[in-house]
Amino acid sequence: ERVHRAVAEVMTLLARREQFFVDNTLDSMQSYRRRRAAGEFPDEPFGDVFMVVDGWSTVRQDYDDLIPKFNELAARGLNYGIHLIITTTRWVELS
């Protein structure tokens, strides 16, 4: 349950941040960081966000329904300051 909730929270942040970029004419995460550091977005609680998955083989085995969400985060998240870090004991587990 906690894993699903954590992934859902980060996915919600991604959707919110995509809309925030459109609403505030932000063209990159660099612009967001610069403007936020200058105090332009005082209500924005997050800068860069890091989701760490420690043990990808366990995720694949126990939470295979979340793999599309992780793929989506990996594909879209970086442009919005959402970083996905995955650990694995063997490189082949990522295929």
TAGIHU-V475885 format. One record per helix or strand of 3 or more residues. SS is the DSSP state (h for helix, s for strand). FROM is the first residue (numbers start at 0). TO is the last residue. Records with the same first field share a line. If there is no record, write none. Layout:
SS->FROM-TO  FROM-TO
//
This chain:
h->1-22  28-36  55-61  63-79  90-93
s->48-53  81-86
//
